[in-house]
Amino acid sequence: MPTAEEQNKSITLIIYGLYAASLVVGVTSIAAIILNYVKRGDVVGTLYESHFRWQIRTFWSSVFWWIVGFCLLFAFFLGYLVWIAWYIWYVYRIVVRWLRLSEGKPMYA
């Protein structure tokens, strides 16, 4: 039977995976944010709490920038530039923080 620590790490990794998969299949980010909110109580007081906070902030920031990009899409196609910038930012946030988790470090030192 896995320990609570192992379970928390596993669910955090799964959520990062769902966010990464959303780059191809967007709906997986919905599953990820639901898991974030459902499992948030399980990680309180652990290093995974900071990862959950990071993941939740990434999701809501992404929603905001997607809406901004869509609104600007009709203004000289500036929306595409916003979406390209968002994509790079999103990949950075997921990959770098996934590595931080694999090192066993919290998000905020």
N, CA and C atoms as a LAMMPS dump frame, in Angstrom:
ITEM: TIMESTEP
0
ITEM: NUMBER OF ATOMS
327
ITEM: BOX BOUNDS ff ff ff
-5.0000000000000000e+02 5.0000000000000000e+02
-5.0000000000000000e+02 5.0000000000000000e+02
-5.0000000000000000e+02 5.0000000000000000e+02
ITEM: ATOMS id mol type element x y z
1 1 1 N 0.85 -1.19 0
2 1 2 C 0 0 0
3 1 3 C 0.891 1.248 0
4 2 1 N 0.692 2.14 -0.965
5 2 2 C 1.53 3.337 -1.027
6 2 3 C 1.246 4.291 0.14
7 3 1 N 2.285 4.985 0.537
8 3 2 C 2.14 5.964 1.614
9 3 3 C 1.426 7.207 1.087
10 4 1 N 1.001 8.05 2.022
11 4 2 C 0.338 9.31 1.641
12 4 3 C 1.282 10.17 0.811
13 5 1 N 2.547 10.161 1.147
14 5 2 C 3.558 10.925 0.4
15 5 3 C 3.632 10.452 -1.055
16 6 1 N 3.673 9.146 -1.246
17 6 2 C 3.732 8.586 -2.601
18 6 3 C 2.456 8.877 -3.389
19 7 1 N 1.313 8.796 -2.716
20 7 2 C 0.041 9.094 -3.375
21 7 3 C -0.028 10.559 -3.805
22 8 1 N 0.431 11.453 -2.919
23 8 2 C 0.428 12.886 -3.249
24 8 3 C 1.344 13.178 -4.425
25 9 1 N 2.506 12.546 -4.437
26 9 2 C 3.428 12.762 -5.547
27 9 3 C 2.821 12.228 -6.845
28 10 1 N 2.211 11.059 -6.772
29 10 2 C 1.612 10.452 -7.967
30 10 3 C 0.507 11.327 -8.538
31 11 1 N -0.389 11.816 -7.695
32 11 2 C -1.492 12.629 -8.201
33 11 3 C -0.97 13.949 -8.757
34 12 1 N 0.057 14.495 -8.144
35 12 2 C 0.65 15.737 -8.652
36 12 3 C 1.272 15.507 -10.021
37 13 1 N 1.964 14.383 -10.192
38 13 2 C 2.543 14.034 -11.495
39 13 3 C 1.455 13.798 -12.548
40 14 1 N 0.398 13.137 -12.145
41 14 2 C -0.715 12.9 -13.075
42 14 3 C -1.318 14.217 -13.525
43 15 1 N -1.483 15.136 -12.589
44 15 2 C -2.066 16.434 -12.936
45 15 3 C -1.147 17.195 -13.887
46 16 1 N 0.159 17.177 -13.63
47 16 2 C 1.091 17.803 -14.574
48 16 3 C 0.958 17.149 -15.954
49 17 1 N 0.823 15.83 -15.97
50 17 2 C 0.653 15.126 -17.238
51 17 3 C -0.614 15.55 -17.97
52 18 1 N -1.69 15.721 -17.23
53 18 2 C -2.942 16.169 -17.844
54 18 3 C -2.799 17.578 -18.41
55 19 1 N -2.111 18.448 -17.674
56 19 2 C -1.888 19.798 -18.208
57 19 3 C -1.017 19.754 -19.458
58 20 1 N 0.001 18.912 -19.45
59 20 2 C 0.853 18.783 -20.636
60 20 3 C 0.056 18.221 -21.811
61 21 1 N -0.773 17.239 -21.553
62 21 2 C -1.596 16.647 -22.613
63 21 3 C -2.587 17.653 -23.187
64 22 1 N -2.949 18.651 -22.4
65 22 2 C -3.915 19.648 -22.885
66 22 3 C -3.355 20.49 -24.023
67 23 1 N -2.057 20.433 -24.235
68 23 2 C -1.475 21.13 -25.381
69 23 3 C -1.924 20.482 -26.685
70 24 1 N -2.289 19.202 -26.606
71 24 2 C -2.77 18.474 -27.778
72 24 3 C -4.283 18.274 -27.701
73 25 1 N -4.74 17.873 -26.533
74 25 2 C -6.164 17.61 -26.299
75 25 3 C -6.617 18.537 -25.177
76 26 1 N -7.129 19.687 -25.526
77 26 2 C -7.423 20.746 -24.566
78 26 3 C -8.28 20.373 -23.375
79 27 1 N -9.162 19.399 -23.533
80 27 2 C -10.085 19.079 -22.452
81 27 3 C -9.417 18.436 -21.24
82 28 1 N -8.204 17.938 -21.39
83 28 2 C -7.548 17.309 -20.238
84 28 3 C -7.217 18.335 -19.157
85 29 1 N -7.117 19.603 -19.532
86 29 2 C -6.881 20.626 -18.512
87 29 3 C -8.103 20.772 -17.6
88 30 1 N -9.288 20.497 -18.116
89 30 2 C -10.503 20.533 -17.292
90 30 3 C -10.435 19.417 -16.243
91 31 1 N -10.033 18.227 -16.665
92 31 2 C -9.875 17.121 -15.723
93 31 3 C -8.809 17.46 -14.686
94 32 1 N -7.737 18.112 -15.124
95 32 2 C -6.644 18.468 -14.212
96 32 3 C -7.105 19.465 -13.16
97 33 1 N -7.834 20.491 -13.564
98 33 2 C -8.25 21.497 -12.585
99 33 3 C -9.262 20.903 -11.61
100 34 1 N -10.104 20.002 -12.09
101 34 2 C -11.044 19.334 -11.18
102 34 3 C -10.271 18.52 -10.147
103 35 1 N -9.272 17.761 -10.595
104 35 2 C -8.437 16.999 -9.659
105 35 3 C -7.719 17.919 -8.681
106 36 1 N -7.233 19.064 -9.166
107 36 2 C -6.574 20.019 -8.283
108 36 3 C -7.486 20.421 -7.128
109 37 1 N -8.708 20.759 -7.452
110 37 2 C -9.623 21.212 -6.406
111 37 3 C -10.111 20.07 -5.517
112 38 1 N -10.321 18.896 -6.092
113 38 2 C -10.792 17.756 -5.303
114 38 3 C -9.713 17.264 -4.342
115 39 1 N -8.481 17.206 -4.796
116 39 2 C -7.384 16.643 -3.997
117 39 3 C -6.593 17.689 -3.21
118 40 1 N -6.958 18.946 -3.333
119 40 2 C -6.189 20.014 -2.673
120 40 3 C -6.085 19.803 -1.17
121 41 1 N -7.133 19.349 -0.532
122 41 2 C -7.101 19.122 0.911
123 41 3 C -6.117 18.048 1.336
124 42 1 N -5.85 17.091 0.463
125 42 2 C -4.928 15.997 0.788
126 42 3 C -3.468 16.44 0.84
127 43 1 N -3.146 17.544 0.189
128 43 2 C -1.743 17.953 0.097
129 43 3 C -1.39 19.13 1.002
130 44 1 N -2.351 19.589 1.803
131 44 2 C -2.098 20.724 2.7
132 44 3 C -0.952 20.379 3.644
133 45 1 N 0.001 21.296 3.745
134 45 2 C 1.139 21.107 4.634
135 45 3 C 2.275 20.293 4.048
136 46 1 N 2.17 19.906 2.789
137 46 2 C 3.241 19.153 2.136
138 46 3 C 3.86 20.007 1.041
139 47 1 N 4.952 19.539 0.483
140 47 2 C 5.574 20.279 -0.612
141 47 3 C 4.684 20.288 -1.846
142 48 1 N 3.75 19.355 -1.924
143 48 2 C 2.849 19.274 -3.077
144 48 3 C 1.796 20.38 -3.062
145 49 1 N 1.56 20.952 -1.909
146 49 2 C 0.599 22.06 -1.819
147 49 3 C 1.028 23.211 -2.719
148 50 1 N 2.315 23.512 -2.729
149 50 2 C 2.802 24.609 -3.571
150 50 3 C 2.674 24.257 -5.058
151 51 1 N 2.839 22.994 -5.391
152 51 2 C 2.662 22.571 -6.785
153 51 3 C 1.197 22.701 -7.195
154 52 1 N 0.3 22.34 -6.306
155 52 2 C -1.123 22.485 -6.601
156 52 3 C -1.478 23.958 -6.811
157 53 1 N -0.983 24.819 -5.947
158 53 2 C -1.228 26.26 -6.095
159 53 3 C -0.708 26.732 -7.454
160 54 1 N 0.482 26.281 -7.809
161 54 2 C 1.093 26.643 -9.088
162 54 3 C 0.244 26.162 -10.262
163 55 1 N -0.233 24.925 -10.187
164 55 2 C -1.049 24.36 -11.25
165 55 3 C -2.369 25.111 -11.394
166 56 1 N -3.005 25.426 -10.281
167 56 2 C -4.273 26.156 -10.318
168 56 3 C -4.072 27.542 -10.908
169 57 1 N -3.026 28.222 -10.505
170 57 2 C -2.739 29.555 -11.064
171 57 3 C -2.439 29.482 -12.553
172 58 1 N -1.726 28.452 -12.962
173 58 2 C -1.426 28.268 -14.384
174 58 3 C -2.716 28.082 -15.174
175 59 1 N -3.629 27.278 -14.663
176 59 2 C -4.893 27.045 -15.362
177 59 3 C -5.666 28.348 -15.535
178 60 1 N -5.882 29.08 -14.439
179 60 2 C -6.707 30.289 -14.529
180 60 3 C -6.029 31.393 -15.329
181 61 1 N -4.71 31.478 -15.262
182 61 2 C -3.99 32.441 -16.108
183 61 3 C -4.137 32.072 -17.572
184 62 1 N -4.11 30.78 -17.854
185 62 2 C -4.275 30.317 -19.232
186 62 3 C -5.655 30.654 -19.769
187 63 1 N -6.665 30.464 -18.949
188 63 2 C -8.027 30.817 -19.367
189 63 3 C -8.084 32.306 -19.707
190 64 1 N -7.505 33.134 -18.842
191 64 2 C -7.495 34.574 -19.077
192 64 3 C -6.822 34.922 -20.406
193 65 1 N -5.618 34.37 -20.636
194 65 2 C -4.883 34.717 -21.851
195 65 3 C -5.525 34.134 -23.105
196 66 1 N -6.212 33.011 -22.988
197 66 2 C -6.947 32.481 -24.129
198 66 3 C -8.094 33.416 -24.501
199 67 1 N -8.77 33.944 -23.491
200 67 2 C -9.865 34.879 -23.76
201 67 3 C -9.33 36.161 -24.378
202 68 1 N -8.233 36.696 -23.844
203 68 2 C -7.615 37.9 -24.41
204 68 3 C -7.213 37.634 -25.858
205 69 1 N -6.576 36.498 -26.115
206 69 2 C -6.173 36.148 -27.475
207 69 3 C -7.358 36.065 -28.412
208 70 1 N -8.447 35.474 -27.94
209 70 2 C -9.642 35.365 -28.773
210 70 3 C -10.217 36.743 -29.086
211 71 1 N -10.268 37.603 -28.088
212 71 2 C -10.796 38.956 -28.298
213 71 3 C -9.937 39.744 -29.284
214 72 1 N -8.642 39.524 -29.243
215 72 2 C -7.731 40.243 -30.137
216 72 3 C -7.579 39.575 -31.495
217 73 1 N -8.162 38.418 -31.654
218 73 2 C -8.044 37.681 -32.903
219 73 3 C -8.564 38.496 -34.082
220 74 1 N -9.567 39.278 -33.828
221 74 2 C -10.184 40.059 -34.893
222 74 3 C -9.561 41.445 -35.049
223 75 1 N -8.595 41.756 -34.202
224 75 2 C -7.894 43.036 -34.273
225 75 3 C -6.516 42.803 -34.883
226 76 1 N -6.477 42.743 -36.195
227 76 2 C -5.212 42.577 -36.919
228 76 3 C -4.487 41.296 -36.521
229 77 1 N -5.244 40.292 -36.149
230 77 2 C -4.694 38.98 -35.801
231 77 3 C -3.707 39.022 -34.639
232 78 1 N -3.834 40.02 -33.773
233 78 2 C -2.969 40.077 -32.588
234 78 3 C -3.205 38.89 -31.663
235 79 1 N -4.381 38.32 -31.767
236 79 2 C -4.693 37.158 -30.94
237 79 3 C -3.741 36.01 -31.166
238 80 1 N -3.306 35.83 -32.411
239 80 2 C -2.347 34.758 -32.684
240 80 3 C -1.027 34.985 -31.948
241 81 1 N -0.605 36.226 -31.888
242 81 2 C 0.629 36.539 -31.151
243 81 3 C 0.458 36.26 -29.661
244 82 1 N -0.708 36.62 -29.135
245 82 2 C -0.99 36.337 -27.723
246 82 3 C -0.989 34.831 -27.493
247 83 1 N -1.622 34.074 -28.391
248 83 2 C -1.666 32.624 -28.221
249 83 3 C -0.291 31.994 -28.346
250 84 1 N 0.557 32.488 -29.217
251 84 2 C 1.926 31.959 -29.339
252 84 3 C 2.707 32.234 -28.056
253 85 1 N 2.592 33.454 -27.542
254 85 2 C 3.274 33.803 -26.286
255 85 3 C 2.741 32.938 -25.146
256 86 1 N 1.416 32.76 -25.119
257 86 2 C 0.816 31.915 -24.08
258 86 3 C 1.361 30.493 -24.179
259 87 1 N 1.449 29.936 -25.359
260 87 2 C 1.902 28.561 -25.556
261 87 3 C 3.315 28.376 -25
262 88 1 N 4.196 29.302 -25.328
263 88 2 C 5.58 29.225 -24.842
264 88 3 C 5.61 29.315 -23.32
265 89 1 N 4.851 30.265 -22.772
266 89 2 C 4.772 30.461 -21.32
267 89 3 C 4.23 29.197 -20.65
268 90 1 N 3.194 28.605 -21.214
269 90 2 C 2.546 27.423 -20.655
270 90 3 C 3.507 26.239 -20.635
271 91 1 N 4.175 26.008 -21.744
272 91 2 C 5.142 24.903 -21.816
273 91 3 C 6.236 25.105 -20.773
274 92 1 N 6.732 26.313 -20.654
275 92 2 C 7.759 26.618 -19.656
276 92 3 C 7.263 26.277 -18.257
277 93 1 N 6.069 26.756 -17.915
278 93 2 C 5.531 26.547 -16.567
279 93 3 C 5.358 25.063 -16.259
280 94 1 N 4.914 24.308 -17.217
281 94 2 C 4.687 22.883 -16.971
282 94 3 C 6.006 22.116 -16.89
283 95 1 N 6.878 22.304 -17.856
284 95 2 C 8.118 21.511 -17.917
285 95 3 C 9.051 21.831 -16.75
286 96 1 N 9.296 23.097 -16.513
287 96 2 C 10.25 23.467 -15.462
288 96 3 C 9.739 23.044 -14.092
289 97 1 N 8.455 23.188 -13.861
290 97 2 C 7.92 22.833 -12.546
291 97 3 C 7.773 21.332 -12.372
292 98 1 N 7.542 20.626 -13.47
293 98 2 C 7.512 19.17 -13.415
294 98 3 C 8.9 18.669 -12.992
295 99 1 N 9.93 19.276 -13.538
296 99 2 C 11.299 18.918 -13.154
297 99 3 C 11.545 19.217 -11.679
298 100 1 N 11.017 20.347 -11.211
299 100 2 C 11.176 20.715 -9.807
300 100 3 C 10.509 19.66 -8.914
301 101 1 N 9.357 19.184 -9.319
302 101 2 C 8.674 18.14 -8.561
303 101 3 C 9.504 16.856 -8.561
304 102 1 N 10.062 16.494 -9.699
305 102 2 C 10.852 15.261 -9.775
306 102 3 C 12.095 15.323 -8.893
307 103 1 N 12.547 16.546 -8.587
308 103 2 C 13.668 16.735 -7.67
309 103 3 C 13.23 16.754 -6.211
310 104 1 N 11.919 16.683 -5.994
311 104 2 C 11.392 16.676 -4.626
312 104 3 C 11.4 18.034 -3.972
313 105 1 N 11.318 19.093 -4.776
314 105 2 C 11.373 20.452 -4.24
315 105 3 C 10.008 21.122 -4.328
316 106 1 N 9.697 21.981 -3.349
317 106 2 C 8.458 22.75 -3.452
318 106 3 C 8.596 23.832 -4.509
319 107 1 N 7.485 24.408 -4.903
320 107 2 C 7.508 25.448 -5.93
321 107 3 C 8.196 26.717 -5.459
322 108 1 N 7.931 27.079 -4.223
323 108 2 C 8.434 28.353 -3.706
324 108 3 C 9.423 28.055 -2.601
325 109 1 N 10.669 28.414 -2.836
326 109 2 C 11.714 28.115 -1.84
327 109 3 C 11.756 29.156 -0.745
